[in-house]
Amino acid sequence: MGFPVERPRRLRQTPALRRLVSQTRLSPSDLVLPLFVREGVDEPVAIGSMPGVVQHSRASLRVAAREAVAAGVGGLMLFGVPTTRDAVGSGADHPDGILNVGLRDLRDEVGDRTVVMADLCLDEFTDHGHCGVLDDRGRVDNDATLERYASMALAQAESGAHVLGLSGMMDGQVGHVRAALDDVGRTDTLVLAYAAKYASAFYGPFREAVGSTLVGDRATYQQDPGNAVEALREVRLDVAEGADLVMVKPALPYLDVLRQVADAVDVPVAAYQVSGEYAMIEAAAAAGMIDRDRAILESLTAIRRAGAQVILTYWASEVAARL
């Protein structure tokens, strides 16, 4: 009679059936909440380009951490916003630098009930806004930067970070930091390598969030958006150097890369749903163009489906509570 023999629609008839046979599931423990702590403020400071996201005071940071833990999020990734910056990012490894103080506050507040992660990069702390120190010609000096990263790693580990997020995209950063940690007996501190971090336009709102002073771009060390095979090379090198987890960043524009990375390695794979991705969905929802809640869940499900076991998202606490 020409009627279909196979009827896949039978599996979609009711919400209960769709839940039963769902092939990709989100869990609160998959999600990591990025947090910003700002030096010298007593109240949270709104970030205009990221509605609902703030630069925290030390007190409000603790509140946000408690809420995230109560919602069941898998981790917290902390960024620091200092009041002063210099050429070498001195505040990054100073014991009283805002990021290290914030890490101690988080560990004091949540202990081991969630995973405390630290952004290990110099861009928030340098007056030129680059992720490393500059040579006398104004170029990022890879090997001199590795020495600063090693010092940061020791400070962050001492401050209580479970995981160090190496986001600078310097050659050899994972091996150098791993060796520095191991040399002082910090063998249990994990390294999350931002292995495939692209020179993306989607970081724009983040620059406001950390008060970035960057002039120019980071194309000499972050990856070219057109390159996927190169991402696999970066990932392979980072795993060989001792990375415990690897990351693809941004997430949605690079789902193809994420899938390839997930297929290529046997360590956990993370993806960062970056500030521009967040801002676009919030802006479109505010304009009435999309259903906000559905778009958020769909975007996160897509990232999970592409292979991410860990997803950094500014909606982590909200979505975890919903799940």
C-alpha positions in Angstrom: 0.0 0.0 0.0 3.0 2.3 0.1 2.8 3.0 3.9 6.1 3.1 5.8 7.4 -0.1 7.3 9.5 1.6 10.0 7.8 4.2 12.2 10.4 6.0 14.4 7.7 8.4 15.5 6.3 5.8 17.8 9.3 6.6 20.1 8.3 10.3 20.3 4.6 10.1 21.2 4.8 11.3 24.8 7.2 13.2 27.0 7.7 10.0 29.1 8.7 8.0 26.0 11.0 10.7 24.8 12.7 10.8 28.2 13.0 7.1 28.2 14.9 6.8 24.9 16.8 10.0 25.0 20.4 9.4 23.8 22.0 12.5 25.3 21.3 13.5 28.9 22.5 16.5 30.9 23.3 16.2 34.5 24.0 19.0 37.0 27.4 17.4 37.7 28.3 18.0 34.0 28.2 21.7 34.5 30.9 24.2 35.8 30.0 27.7 36.7 32.5 30.5 35.8 32.7 33.2 38.5 34.4 36.6 38.6 35.7 38.1 41.8 36.6 41.7 41.8 39.1 43.4 44.1 38.0 46.3 46.2 34.2 46.0 45.9 31.6 45.4 48.6 28.7 44.6 46.4 28.4 42.7 43.1 28.9 44.7 40.0 26.7 44.0 37.0 28.3 43.2 33.6 26.3 45.1 31.0 27.0 42.7 28.1 26.2 39.6 30.1 22.7 40.1 31.7 22.5 38.2 35.0 26.3 37.8 35.4 28.2 39.9 37.9 31.7 40.6 39.2 31.4 39.3 42.7 32.6 40.8 45.9 34.3 38.3 48.2 31.1 38.0 50.2 28.8 37.5 47.2 31.2 35.0 45.8 30.6 32.8 48.8 26.9 33.1 48.4 27.1 32.2 44.7 29.3 29.2 45.5 26.8 27.9 48.1 23.9 28.3 45.7 25.9 26.4 43.0 26.7 23.5 45.4 23.1 23.3 46.5 22.0 23.0 42.8 24.5 20.2 42.3 26.9 21.8 39.8 30.1 19.9 39.1 32.5 22.7 39.6 33.4 26.4 39.9 35.9 28.2 37.7 37.3 31.4 39.2 38.6 34.5 37.4 40.1 37.5 39.2 39.6 41.1 38.4 42.4 43.1 40.1 42.5 46.9 40.8 46.1 47.3 39.4 48.0 45.6 36.6 51.6 45.6 35.4 53.7 44.3 32.6 54.3 40.9 34.2 51.0 40.4 35.9 52.5 40.5 39.4 49.1 40.1 41.1 48.6 36.7 39.5 50.9 34.8 41.8 50.9 37.1 44.8 49.4 35.3 47.8 47.2 38.4 48.4 46.2 38.7 44.8 42.5 38.7 44.3 42.3 35.4 42.5 44.3 33.6 45.1 42.3 35.2 47.9 39.1 34.2 46.1 40.3 30.6 45.8 40.9 30.4 49.5 37.4 31.9 50.1 35.9 29.2 47.9 37.7 26.3 49.5 36.8 27.6 52.9 33.1 27.8 51.8 32.7 24.6 49.8 35.6 22.4 50.8 35.5 19.3 48.6 31.7 19.4 47.9 32.4 20.7 44.4 35.5 21.0 42.3 37.3 24.4 42.6 39.1 25.5 39.5 41.4 28.4 38.8 42.0 30.3 35.6 45.7 30.1 35.0 46.5 32.9 32.6 48.1 36.4 32.8 45.6 38.4 30.7 43.5 39.6 33.7 46.7 40.8 35.5 48.8 42.4 32.7 48.5 46.1 31.8 48.8 45.2 28.1 46.1 42.5 28.3 48.1 39.7 26.7 48.2 36.2 28.1 51.9 36.3 28.6 54.9 38.6 29.2 56.2 40.7 26.3 59.7 40.8 24.9 61.5 44.1 23.9 59.7 44.0 20.5 56.3 43.7 22.0 55.8 40.1 21.2 54.6 37.5 23.6 57.6 35.7 24.9 56.6 32.0 25.1 59.3 30.6 27.4 59.4 33.6 29.8 55.7 33.2 30.1 56.0 29.6 31.1 58.1 30.7 34.2 55.2 33.0 35.2 52.7 30.2 34.7 54.7 27.9 36.9 54.7 30.5 39.7 51.0 31.0 39.2 50.4 27.3 39.4 52.1 27.0 42.8 50.2 30.0 44.2 46.9 28.6 43.0 47.6 25.1 44.3 48.6 26.6 47.6 45.4 28.6 47.7 43.3 25.4 47.4 42.5 25.0 43.7 41.7 21.4 42.8 42.1 22.1 39.1 44.3 24.6 37.2 42.8 25.8 33.9 45.7 26.6 31.7 44.1 28.9 29.2 47.1 30.9 27.7 47.9 28.6 24.7 51.6 28.8 25.2 53.7 26.0 23.7 54.8 23.6 26.5 52.6 25.1 29.2 51.2 21.8 30.4 54.5 20.1 30.8 56.1 23.1 32.5 53.3 23.5 35.0 53.1 19.8 35.6 56.8 19.6 36.4 56.6 22.6 38.7 53.7 21.1 40.7 55.3 17.7 40.9 58.6 19.2 42.1 57.0 20.5 45.2 54.9 17.5 45.9 51.6 18.8 44.3 51.1 15.6 42.4 47.3 15.6 43.2 46.6 19.0 41.6 44.9 18.5 38.2 45.7 20.3 35.0 42.9 21.2 32.6 44.5 22.2 29.3 42.6 24.7 27.1 44.1 22.6 24.3 42.0 23.9 21.4 41.3 27.6 22.2 40.5 29.6 19.2 41.1 33.3 18.4 37.4 34.0 18.5 35.1 37.0 18.2 32.8 35.3 20.8 35.0 36.4 23.7 33.8 40.0 23.5 31.7 40.2 26.6 34.3 38.4 28.7 36.7 41.3 28.0 34.2 43.5 29.9 33.8 41.0 32.6 37.5 41.0 33.5 38.2 44.7 32.6 40.6 43.6 29.8 43.1 46.2 28.6 44.0 44.3 25.5 45.1 46.2 22.4 45.3 44.1 19.2 44.5 40.4 19.2 45.8 37.0 20.3 46.1 35.4 16.9 49.8 34.6 17.4 49.0 32.1 20.2 45.3 31.2 20.0 44.2 28.9 17.1 43.0 30.0 13.7 39.3 29.4 13.4 39.8 27.6 10.1 42.0 24.9 11.5 40.7 21.6 12.9 43.6 19.2 12.3 45.9 21.6 14.3 43.5 21.3 17.2 44.1 17.6 17.4 47.9 18.2 17.3 47.5 20.6 20.3 45.4 18.1 22.2 47.9 15.3 21.5 50.8 17.4 22.8 48.9 18.5 26.0 47.9 14.9 26.8 51.5 13.8 26.3 52.7 16.5 28.6 50.4 15.4 31.4 47.0 17.1 31.0 44.3 15.4 33.1 41.5 17.0 31.1 41.4 18.9 27.8 39.1 21.7 26.6 37.7 23.1 23.3 36.8 26.8 23.4 34.4 28.3 22.3 31.8 25.5 22.2 29.0 26.0 19.8 31.0 27.3 16.8 33.4 24.4 17.2 31.2 21.4 17.8 32.9 19.6 14.9 36.3 20.0 16.6 34.8 19.0 19.9 33.6 15.7 18.4 37.0 15.0 16.8 38.8 15.7 20.1 36.4 13.5 22.1 37.0 10.6 19.6 40.8 11.1 19.8 41.6 11.1 23.5 41.0 9.0 26.6 41.0 11.8 29.1 37.8 13.8 30.0 36.9 16.5 27.4 35.5 19.9 28.4 34.0 22.7 26.4 33.4 26.3 27.4 30.1 28.0 26.3 31.7 31.4 26.2 30.4 34.9 27.0 29.4 35.7 23.4 27.3 32.5 23.1 25.6 33.4 26.4 25.1 37.0 25.4 23.5 36.1 22.0 20.9 33.8 23.5 20.1 36.3 26.2 19.8 39.1 23.7 17.6 37.1 21.3 15.4 36.0 24.1 15.0 39.5 25.5 14.0 40.6 22.0 11.3 37.9 21.9 13.0 36.0 19.0 13.5 32.7 20.8 12.3 30.8 23.8 15.1 31.4 26.3 14.8 28.3 28.5 14.5 25.9 25.5 17.4 27.6 23.7 19.6 27.3 26.8 18.9 23.6 27.2 19.2 22.9 23.5 22.6 24.6 23.3 23.9 22.7 26.3 22.5 19.4 25.0 24.3 20.0 21.6 27.6 20.5 23.4 27.1 17.3 25.5 26.0 15.4 22.4 29.2 16.5 20.5 31.3 14.8 23.2 31.9 17.2 26.1 31.8 15.5 29.5 32.3 18.8 31.3 30.6 22.1 30.2 31.5 25.5 31.5 28.5 27.7 31.2 27.2 30.9 32.9 23.8 29.2 33.3 25.3 26.3 35.3 23.4 27.0 38.6 20.2 27.9 36.9 20.2 24.8 34.7 21.4 22.5 37.4 18.5 23.6 39.6 16.1 22.9 36.7 17.5 19.5 35.9 
